Amino acid sequence: MPLATAAHEVTIVTHEIQPIAKNAKAWHQYRILERWEAGMALQGSEVKSLRSGRATLTEGYVQARRGELWLMGVDIPQYPQASFANHEPTRPRKLLLHRREIQEILGILQQKGFAMVPLSLYFKRSAAKVEIALARGKTHADKREDLKK
C-alpha cells in the first residue's frame, strides 16, 4: 500500500511574509526581552505607501492610552496618487492585539525602565503587521560589549 496517494497528499501552507522595514537601531539601543505581532488600523493611502516599501521605524515607539496601544513616531510617507485623501505621515496608529495581550503589556509597561519599540513592519497574508518588543535600554558599557562581539 503506497504511503501517499493523490487523494492523501500533505500540503504545507506557508504564510508568505513580505518585509517592508526593519528597525536595526532598536537592537543596538535596547535589550529585547519579549516580542509580539500586532495588526495596525491603517488608512487606504497608508497601505498603498507600504506596498511600495516606504516606511521608517527608527523613531517609533508604542504608547498606552486609555487601555489601548498606539504606534507613535513611525513615518509612512504620503502616497502621491492619493490626492486629497492622503494621510498624515507620522500620525498615531492603533495597534490591534487580543485583549489579554494588551492587559499583559500594560501591566509590564507600568514598571519603571521598560519600553515598547517596533522591530519590523511587514505584510503577512496581505495584512500589514508590526513586530513590537518589550525592551530595556542598554547602558554605554553594554553597547561597547556588543560591538566587541
Disulfide bonds with the S-S distance in Angstrom:
none
